[in-house]
Amino acid sequence: MSVTRFSKYLYRLLICWVLSNTTVQATVTPEVYQAPVSTAKTPVLKMSWPRLAARNQRIELVKATELPEPSTEHLKPLLNTGGKLKAFQVGIQRDLPELPDWKDWQWQTVSGGQAVRHEFVSAGATGLRVLLQGSTLPAGMEIRFYQPSKQQVLGLFTPKDFYDSQVSQSGLELWSPFVSGNTIGIEIFLPKDVLPSRLHLRIPTLSHLDYDLAQAKFKSATLSSLSSCSLGVACASSDWQETAKAVAQYLFTDEQGDSFMCTGTLLADEDPSDQVPYMITASHCINHQNKANSMEFFWFYRDSSCGAGDATFIQTSGGAELLATRTELDSSLLKLKQSPPSGVVLAAWSLERLKSETRVTALHHTVKRPKVYSSGYFKQFVKATFSSPLFYESTADPQGNFAKVQWNEGVTEPGSSGAGLWIKQDGIAYLKGTLLGGASSCSRPHEPDEFSRLERFYPDIKPWLASDSPTLHAVNNRQLRPQALLDGIMIARYMRGDRGTALIQNLSIDSLNTDIAELEQSLWEMEAYYDIDGNGVVSAEQDGLLLIRYLAGLRRKALIEGITGDGATRNTANVVSSYLDSLIDE
């Protein structure tokens, strides 16, 4: 028996009251991650060193592209350690001269096709990565990157690894993995039926790193003088060392080609039957899909024992999908495209409101030390008001979006941005938020820092973390997948403000046997997921059209063309598709 529209109205008021007056206390326990069994072979060049190989035949090196050592003035942006935010620039953009057309290169005939290689040298660099841009990438193309002196190979990459660029007109882009040293090599293979004239690939830019990750120090004398007073996580208790396996340092490169270091934490979801590598970090580090695509991850980066000074790491590439980001909460949720190594931890988390003077711990990375920790107390909730991109003022506000913390051990430093804030209950460490920034430093260790509040960000990330998360479903049948020209249109009309019979006008639905109140209730229950482009505003012209196109089977450029605009955080076809994939059961 259907309820009346008035009853529905009262029900909705009750739900809203409960949600606004109830403290959410959901908790999720940690998991040790087991990477899927991979059949992929370790990437190797096909010829013996030092000459590059492809398809088991020798490939002669084409003359390298060499850049002189950058000037002190060019490196000056790396000195910008001011401000409260603690993302830290470790690399600068450098233009590369245009390469000859690929048809004019001396391609070598090899088994199954032809291949060529080239090296790029940026004098003085401690690490490099190059940007590849393409408009037409032939099927069967293979790309490998390598570091000559260490005989390190990173690859293979195919056209499927390129992504749609949202910041240039190049079409497709790929940032190479980070390679240590001042030289990075590239090998390109084309199948025998593909002419080099069909390869439309540019390499216009490299990112020159001045920071040696293995030694946690800068090469430039001015930068190497930066001090550190952080406490190595290898000196913490064994339970905190285990929790710290959820924490990674990552490198990303922005649309200009400058590279930065931040910290991220893997999160468990509520479904113990699967292990999805979700990562939470600060939105001032990662707030755009192009940045997420460029992410490189460094795992288990810590000393073997307290003060040992022998830190090593495991590096993974592939970037991530940006699932959700909120600038005003300084929070982003990502899904790694490649599996992290086995043994990392998917962190526990809690949505319970912090209480004043609760003991808290931060686990993070800095540019001067491997993985570190800080310990102190939560003081109060605050709001953050930015006066410039790097500076903000915090003022006490019980309803503020950030938690103020004061340390009695350790501090946060450049590179700590995105670091997790933790509490411990019954022996389990729970994540509570991520580092926005603050004033703490070696010279001012008792100045406060500010962290985001996970419970404020949770409604945005619930579709991925909650085991019972509602899905977008057929409006009049929760068990069915929505249809573009029925459910998609009703949802778009609801977004526009239509109610009553206007929702179903001229649609293939039995209006005489349809309970309009039931339809409105179903549409209202899905309302939290209607901001499909993530710009903070629900619009039939934008979000409704994206949904209809998706349900109609449109993907890639056809999905978003002419729709996503200013303020959209889900602004690529892949990210929009991923968001809707997570909400709609096939």
N, C-alpha and C positions, 0 to 999 in steps of 0.2 A: 504494500500500500504506500503510495507516494505521499510525501509530506507537503504541506502548503508552502507557498512562497513566503508567507510571514514567518513560518517556522524556520525556513531556510535562513531568513534574515537574522532571526534571533540566534540561530546556530553559528552563523558567521561572526556575529558580535561576540559570542561566548568564546570562540576560538581565538579571535584577536585579543580579547582580554586575558585569556590564559597565557598566550605567547608573550604578551607585554609585561606580565606580572609574575612570571615563573623564572627562576634561575636555572639555566640549563646545566646539567651536571654529568653529561655523557662522558665516558672514559673508554679508551681503547688500549689494550695491552700491547707490549712490544713483540716483534717477531724477528727471528734471525733469517735473513734472506738466503734462498738457494737459487742461484742463477739457473735458468733452463739449460739443459744439455745441448750444447752446440755441436753441429757437424762441420762448422766452418773451420778451414785450416788456418794456421797461423800465417799472416801475410808475409810473403817472401818475394824477393825479386827472382827472376827466372834465370839469372846468370850469376856467376861467382863474382864476388867483390874483387877490386874496387869498381869494375865496370858494371854498369846496369844491365839487367837482363829482362827479357820478356819472351814468353813462349819458348823458353829453353834455347834462345839464340842470342848472340852478342849484339848489343846496341851501342853504337858509338855516341859519345856525349857531344851535343851541340854546344857551342860556346856559351858560357854562363852570362846572365845579366847581373852586373855588379853595381851596387850603390855605395858611395863613399860613406864614411862614418858621419852620423848626424852631428850637427853643431850643438853646442851648449844651449843656444837659444831654442833649437828645435826640441830639445829634451826638457825644456823648462816646464811644460805642463805636468811632468812627473813630480815636480816639487810642490804641487798644489795639495798640501796636507791640511789646509785650513778647513773651517766649517765643521759642523757637527756630524754630517753623514760620513760613514766610514767605508764606503766603496773606494777602492784605491786604484788609480791609473798606473799600469805597469808597462804599457806599450804605446807607441805612436804610429800614426799612419804615414806611409811613404808611397808616393806615386811610382809606378813602374813604366819604363818606356814601352811603347806599343811594339808587340812582337810581329814578325813577318806573318803573312797569310800562311795558314797551315799547309796549303798545297805547294808552297815554295820551300818547305823543309825537306831535309834529306831523310825520308822515311826508309826504314830498313825492313826488308821482307823477312818475316818470321813465320813460324808454324801457325797457320790459321789466319794470318793477316799481316799487318805491318805496324811498326811501333817507332816512337821517337821519344827522346828525353831531353830535359833542360834543367838547369840549376839557377837559383836566384841567391845572390849573396848581398847581405846588408852588413857592411863592416861595423864591428863593435857590438852586434846584437848577441844577447844570450839565448834568444829564441825567436822563431819566426813562424808566421802562418801567411798564406796567400789567399786572395779572393779570386774565385773563378766565376765568370759570368757567361751565360750562354743563351742563345735564342733557339738554336736548333742543335740538338744533341742526338746523334744517331744511335739506334739500338745496337747493342753489342760493344759499345765503347767501354773501355776499362781505364781507370786512373789509379795510380799508386803514387804516394809521396814517400820520400825517404830522407834520412839524415846520413850523409856520406861517411863522416868520421867514426860514428858509432855503429854503422851498418844496421840502422834501424829502419824498418819498413812499416808504413801505416797505409792500409788499403785492404781490399780494393773497393773503389767507388764506381758507381754506374750512374746513368741518367736518373734513376729512381731516387738517388741520394740528394739530387738538387731540389731546391725549394723555390716557390714563387716569391720573388722579391716584392716588398711593399714600399720600398724607399728609393727605388731606381727604376729606370725604364728598360733594364737589361733583360727582363723576363725571368730567367732562372739564375740562382746563385748557389755557391757552396764555398764556405770557408774551410780551408784545409785543416787537418789536425795541427796542434802546436808541436813544433819540432825544435829541440834544443840546439844551441849553437847559432852561427851566423850564416848557415847555408841550408836551404831546403831544395830538394830535387823533386821533379815530377816526371813520371813516365806515362805516356798515353798510348793505348793500343786500340786499333781499329780492325774489325773483321775484314777479310779479304774482299768482300763484296761492297765495302764502303770506301768511297774515295775521300781523301783528305779535304777536298773542296767542299764536302758536305758538312764539315766540322766548323761550326760557328761558335768559337770559344775564345773568350778574352781573359787575360790575367792582368788587370789594371792596377792592383794595389797589393801591398803587403803590410802587415803589422809587425813592427820592430820592437821586440821586448828588451828592456834593459834589466829585467829582473830574472835572476837565476833561481828557479823554483827548487832545484835539488839542494842548493846551499842556503835558501831563504835569505838572499841578499841581493842588493842592486850592484851593478857593475860601476856606474858612475860614482865618483868619489863623494860628491855632495850628498847623493841619495844614500850611499852606504853608511853615512854617519847617523842615520836614523836609529834611535835607541829603542829598546824594548824592555818592559818589566813584567811581561806576561808570564804566567805559570804553565809550564808544559803539562799536558794532560797525562803524560807518563808518570808524573809525580802525584797524580790524584789517586783516590781509592780505586780498587779493582772494579767496583760496580760502576763508577763513573767512566772508567776506561772502556767498559763494555758498552755503555750507552753512547759513548763518543763514536762508536763505529757507525752510527747513523749520520754522522756529520762529514761533509766533504768540502774541500776548497774547490772553487771553480773559476775558470777564466772565461770571459766573454768579450766579444769585439762588437763595437757599436757601428752605426751606419757610416760614420766617418772613417773607420778603420783603426780607432784607438782601442786598446785592450785594458781590461780592468779585472781585479780580483774581488770576489765576495765569498760568502759562506752560505751553504744550504744544508737542510736536514731532511732525510727521508722519513715519510710518514706511513704508518700502517693504516689500512682501512678497516671497516667493521666486519668485513667478510674474511674469516680465518681460512677459508678454502682456497683463496688465491693470494698471490703476492704481486701487487702492481707497484712499480717504483715511482711513487709520487714524491715530489720534493717541494718543500715550502721555503721561501726566501723573501727578501725585501723587494718591493716593486720599484724602488729607486735604483735597484740593480737590473732587474728583468721586468720590463713593462711592455714589451713588444715582441712579436713572434720572431722577427729577424734577429734580435738579441738572443732569444731562446735557441734558435737554430745554431748559433755560433758557440754554444757552451761546450767547454771541455772540463772533465771532472777528474779530481785527484783524491783517491781513497786511501784510508789507513795511513795518512801522512802524519807520523808521529815517531818520536824516539822509541827505541826498543826498551829503554829503562830510563828512570829519572836522571836527566843530565847527560845522557849518553852521547848526544850530538850526532847520531847516526841515522837520522830519519830517512825513510824511503817512501815511495808511494806507488800505487797502481793507477795508470791513466786510462780513461775511457773517453770516447768521442761520440759523435752522432747528434749532439744537441738534445733538445726537449720540445715537447708541445706545451705551449702556454694555455692552460685550461681556464684560469681565472686570475684577474688582477684588479686591485682596488687601490688607487693612488692615495685616497684619504685615509686608508688603513695601512698603507705601506706594506701590502702583502700580495704575494703571487703564489699560485699553485701550478706546478709543472708535472708533466709525465715524461720521464726519460725515454728517448727513442731506442736506446741500446741498454741492455741489462747491466747493472752494476756488478761488481765481483761478488761471488758467494762469500758469506760471512759478515757482510754489512748488516746493520740492524734497521728494521723499519720501526720507527719510534712510536712509543705510546704517547697519547695526548689526552688532555682533559679540558672540558669546557666550564668547569667550576670557576666561579668568580674568585679572584685572589683576595686574601685578607691581609690587612696591614701588618707589617713586620713578619710576613711569611719568609722563611729562608729560601733563597733562589740561587741557581747556578746557571752560568752561561758556558756553552761549549762552542768554540769558534776557531777560526784560523786568522792569522795576521801575516803581514808581509815580512815580518822579522823573525818569526818563530813558526815551527810546525804547530800542530793542533794544541790549543791551550784551553784553560778554563779560568773562570772568575767566580767568586762566591760573595754573596751579600744578602740584602733584604729588600723586599718589595715595600715601597713607602706609600704611594698613593696613585690614583688614576689622574691623568692629565690630558689636556688637549694640546695639540701642536699647531702653532701658527707660523707659517713660513714667510720670512722677509726676503729671501732670495733662494735660488735652487739649493744652496748648501747650508743655509742657516735657518733656524727656527727658534721660536720661544715656546716654552712649555708653561702652562698655568694650571693650577689645581682645578679639577673638575671631576666629581664623582661619576659622571656619565662620559668622561673622555675616552677616546679611542686608544690611549696608550698607557702603559704602566711604567712609573718611575721607579728606578732601582738604584740603590747605593751599595758600593762594594766595600768589603773589608779585606778581601784577598783578590789581587789581580785587577785588571782594567780591561776595557776594549780598545782596540787600536785599528789603524788603517787595514782594511781587508776583513774586518769583523762584521761588516754590514750583512744582515740576513741571519746572523747567528741566533740559535735557539735559546730561549729562556725556559728553565726547567724547575719544577718542584719535585719533591720526593714524598710519597705517601706509601706506607706499608712496604717499604723497600723497593718500590717501583718509581722510576723517574718518568714524569709526564711533561710533555712539551706544552708551553703556555703562550708562546708568541715568538716574534723574531725582532732582531735589533733594527730600530730606526736609526739611532745615533745617540749622541750625547757629548758631554764635556769631560768625561773621565780621561785621564792620560797619566803617563808616568810622573809628570810634574804635579798633577792634580788628581791623585788617585781616589779621593773621596767625593769628587764631583759626580752628579747623577748621570745615568743613561736612561733612554726611553725605549721600550719594546712595544710592539703591536700586541693586540689582544686576540687570541685565536677564536674566542667565542664570538667576537664581532665579525670575523671573516667567515665563520663556519657556514652561514646560510648560502654564501657564494660557492662553497666547495662541497657542500653536502651531496650533490649529485654523484660525486666520485667517492667520497669517504663513507657514506651511510649505506648500510646493507639493506635497509628498507626504504630507500629513497624513492619517492614517487617518480613515475615516468610520464612523458608526454604520450598520451594514448588516444584512441578514438573517443570522441566526446561522449557518445552515448553507449560505449561499451569499453570498460577499462581493460578488457582482455585482448583487445584488437589493436593492431597498428593503425595510426591515423592515416587517412587518405588525403592527398593534396587538394582535390576539388570538392571535398566535403568538410572534413575536420579542419584542414588548413584554412579554408575560407571562413568557417565559423570562428576559429581562434583569431584570425586577422580582424574580423568584424568586432569581436569582443575587445581586442586591443584598441580599436577605433572608438569604442564606447557604445556600440550597439547593444541593445538588450531586448528581451522578449522575442516576439516573432520575427523581428528584423534579423535575428541571428540565422534563421533558417530559410529566409525568403528566397524563392527560386532555386532551392537546393533539392537534390534527390533524397528527400526524407519525408516520412509520413507525418505531416503536421497534425493530423487528427489524433494519432496515437502517440504523440511525443509530449512528454512532460517538460515544458520549457524551464520550470524551476529546477528540475534535475539537470538539464543541460547547463544552466547557469552555474549550478553548484560544481559540476565537473570542470567547467572552464575556470572558475575561481580557484579550485584546488590546485590547478596547474600554473597559476598566475606568477608564482615565484620564479619560473623558468622562462618567461616570455622575453626577457631582455637578451636576445640572442646575439646581438653584436657587442654586448657588454659596455655600452656607452652610458649606462645609468638611466636611460629613458626607454620606455616601451612604446614602440611606434608601429602601426599597421603598415605604413609605407616602407619601413626598413625591416623590422623584425618579422612582421607578418609575411612579407614577400620572400625573405630568406627561408622561412619555414616551408612555404608553399613550393618554392623551387627545390628545396632539399627533398621533400616528400615526393616530388615529381621525378626525382632521380638525377637532377642536375648537379654537377660537381665541378671542381676546379674553377676556371674563370667564369663559366656560365652560372655558377652559383652566386657569386658576389658582384658581378659586373654592374656598376652604376648604383650600388646600394651602400656598402660600408663607407663611412665618411669620418669626419672629425669626431674625436672622442671615442671611437670604437676601439675596444681592446681585443675583441675577437675580429681581427681585420684581415685575415687570410682565409682562403677557401678551406685549407686543411684544418685550421683551428675551429672554424664554424662547423665543419663536418664532424670533427672530433667531439665538440660539445653536444651536438644533436645525436650523434651515435650513442653517447653515454646516457641519453634520456629516452631514447626510443628503442624498444625491443624489436628485433627483426622477427 
